[in-house]
Amino acid sequence: MKTADFDFDLPEGCIAQHAVSPRDRARLLVVEDGLADRQVRDLPQYLRPGDLLIVNDTKVLPARLVGKRGEARVEITLIKRLGELDWNAFAKPAKKLKEGDHVDFAPDLKAIVSGKGDGGEVGLRFMGPASSFAHRLQRIGRMPLPPYIKRRATDPGIEDHDSYQTLFAEREGAVAAPTAGLHFTPSLVDGLKAMGVELAQVTLHVGAGTFLPVKTDDPKDHKMHSEWGEVGEATAAAIEQTKARGGRVVAVGTTSLRILESAAREHGRVFPFQGETDIFILPGYHFLSADMLMTNFHLPRSTLFMLVSAFAGFDRMKAAYAHAITNGYRFFSYGDACLLFPEGAA
């Protein structure tokens, strides 16, 4: 397959700019033998007692900063922590920054450019005590919304501070939300638990690379950004127990599925894992961990659209996306969701 095979035309009006409220009122396209138009609150109809939902508990950092190098305005999006005060970041405009430059974000939040990479990446070393860095970042930074969500420069970002964080967010480290988890509400979770569906957590700190399109003609030539993740012993044991009793493992989001597959060693068996992963899943991949996948609608030519095509079938996903566009589904981070069954599943 070529990267162009994963392209499709998406009208700009299909790109969601705000989250729905309540969250579980978002639409849900069920992709099984056919296509069914539902809402996220209907999810319990497709689950059974003994099933296990795997959710990503990563928490999004307010990683977008606006500062000045001298009198020049600089926009920074933190990508990955390298040390207590050292980060990789995207800078705009990066070409005007050089190693040793000082960038001031606030009187008590300043950084030095410690290096320059390709594609707008820079290294930053923040000043001041490491013990107060997280507090200073929380006070000054803003949510790093993807570029297709448009906000005015003067927008205070209060709406996104809450709506771009999932119900399960506990462990800070992501610079993008695991968006399938955005649809869950306390009442939905309580209802699932009451019917005997269990929940377990994994962590994958989503990086800014999740927004990058595949630019190579052959997707196999694309280089994935690595992300840090963890599957704990309790979650690995819960998966083992679920499989033993005949339950199904339902990955909430491509991030949950990617870290599960990074930790899987044989069919139906997931082991404790901690570390970096750059797993890239294309059609033809044999999944080992999950029986179902709940996810949002993804960008054309993206690694995530390739992943869902691998899980549910390329032709089925092309048809599902065409149906979603025709029927007014909302796409991307604040958009609607789909529930995917593997091709050929009973």
JOGI-V499203 format. One record per backbone hydrogen bond with DSSP energy under -0.5 kcal/mol. NH is the residue of the N-H (numbers start at 1). CO is the residue of the C=O. If there is no record, write none. Layout:
nh:NH co:CO
nh:NH co:CO
//
This chain:
nh:3 co:217
nh:5 co:2
nh:6 co:3
nh:7 co:4
nh:14 co:11
nh:15 co:12
nh:16 co:14
nh:16 co:331
nh:25 co:22
nh:26 co:23
nh:28 co:38
nh:29 co:337
nh:30 co:28
nh:30 co:36
nh:31 co:29
nh:31 co:339
nh:32 co:30
nh:32 co:34
nh:36 co:30
nh:38 co:28
nh:38 co:36
nh:40 co:26
nh:41 co:24
nh:42 co:39
nh:43 co:40
nh:45 co:42
nh:46 co:43
nh:47 co:44
nh:50 co:196
nh:51 co:48
nh:52 co:248
nh:53 co:198
nh:54 co:250
nh:55 co:53
nh:55 co:200
nh:57 co:55
nh:57 co:202
nh:59 co:171
nh:61 co:174
nh:63 co:61
nh:64 co:142
nh:65 co:63
nh:65 co:76
nh:67 co:74
nh:68 co:104
nh:69 co:72
nh:70 co:68
nh:71 co:69
nh:72 co:69
nh:74 co:67
nh:75 co:92
nh:76 co:65
nh:77 co:90
nh:78 co:63
nh:79 co:88
nh:80 co:88
nh:82 co:86
nh:83 co:86
nh:87 co:124
nh:88 co:80
nh:89 co:122
nh:90 co:77
nh:91 co:120
nh:92 co:75
nh:94 co:91
nh:96 co:93
nh:97 co:94
nh:100 co:113
nh:101 co:98
nh:103 co:111
nh:104 co:68
nh:105 co:103
nh:105 co:109
nh:106 co:109
nh:109 co:106
nh:111 co:103
nh:112 co:125
nh:113 co:101
nh:114 co:112
nh:114 co:123
nh:115 co:123
nh:117 co:121
nh:121 co:118
nh:122 co:89
nh:123 co:115
nh:124 co:87
nh:125 co:112
nh:126 co:85
nh:126 co:124
nh:127 co:110
nh:132 co:129
nh:133 co:130
nh:134 co:130
nh:136 co:132
nh:137 co:133
nh:138 co:134
nh:139 co:135
nh:140 co:136
nh:141 co:137
nh:142 co:64
nh:144 co:61
nh:145 co:143
nh:149 co:146
nh:150 co:148
nh:155 co:152
nh:161 co:157
nh:162 co:158
nh:162 co:159
nh:163 co:159
nh:164 co:160
nh:165 co:162
nh:167 co:181
nh:169 co:166
nh:170 co:57
nh:171 co:57
nh:172 co:170
nh:173 co:59
nh:174 co:59
nh:175 co:206
nh:176 co:206
nh:179 co:177
nh:181 co:178
nh:182 co:179
nh:183 co:180
nh:184 co:181
nh:189 co:185
nh:190 co:186
nh:191 co:187
nh:192 co:188
nh:193 co:189
nh:194 co:190
nh:195 co:191
nh:196 co:193
nh:197 co:192
nh:198 co:51
nh:200 co:53
nh:202 co:55
nh:203 co:230
nh:205 co:228
nh:206 co:204
nh:210 co:207
nh:211 co:208
nh:212 co:209
nh:214 co:301
nh:215 co:213
nh:219 co:217
nh:221 co:218
nh:222 co:219
nh:224 co:222
nh:227 co:277
nh:229 co:275
nh:230 co:203
nh:231 co:273
nh:236 co:232
nh:237 co:233
nh:238 co:234
nh:239 co:235
nh:240 co:236
nh:241 co:237
nh:242 co:238
nh:243 co:239
nh:244 co:240
nh:245 co:241
nh:246 co:243
nh:247 co:242
nh:250 co:52
nh:250 co:248
nh:251 co:249
nh:251 co:292
nh:252 co:54
nh:253 co:251
nh:253 co:294
nh:257 co:253
nh:258 co:254
nh:259 co:255
nh:260 co:256
nh:261 co:257
nh:262 co:258
nh:263 co:259
nh:263 co:260
nh:264 co:260
nh:265 co:269
nh:266 co:269
nh:268 co:288
nh:269 co:266
nh:270 co:268
nh:271 co:263
nh:273 co:231
nh:275 co:229
nh:277 co:227
nh:282 co:280
nh:285 co:282
nh:287 co:285
nh:291 co:249
nh:292 co:249
nh:293 co:340
nh:294 co:251
nh:295 co:338
nh:297 co:336
nh:301 co:6
nh:302 co:299
nh:306 co:302
nh:307 co:303
nh:308 co:304
nh:309 co:305
nh:310 co:306
nh:311 co:307
nh:312 co:308
nh:313 co:309
nh:317 co:313
nh:318 co:314
nh:319 co:315
nh:320 co:316
nh:321 co:317
nh:322 co:318
nh:323 co:319
nh:324 co:320
nh:325 co:321
nh:326 co:322
nh:327 co:323
nh:328 co:325
nh:329 co:324
nh:331 co:14
nh:332 co:297
nh:335 co:332
nh:336 co:330
nh:337 co:27
nh:338 co:295
nh:339 co:29
nh:340 co:293
nh:340 co:338
nh:341 co:31
nh:342 co:291
nh:343 co:311
nh:345 co:342
//
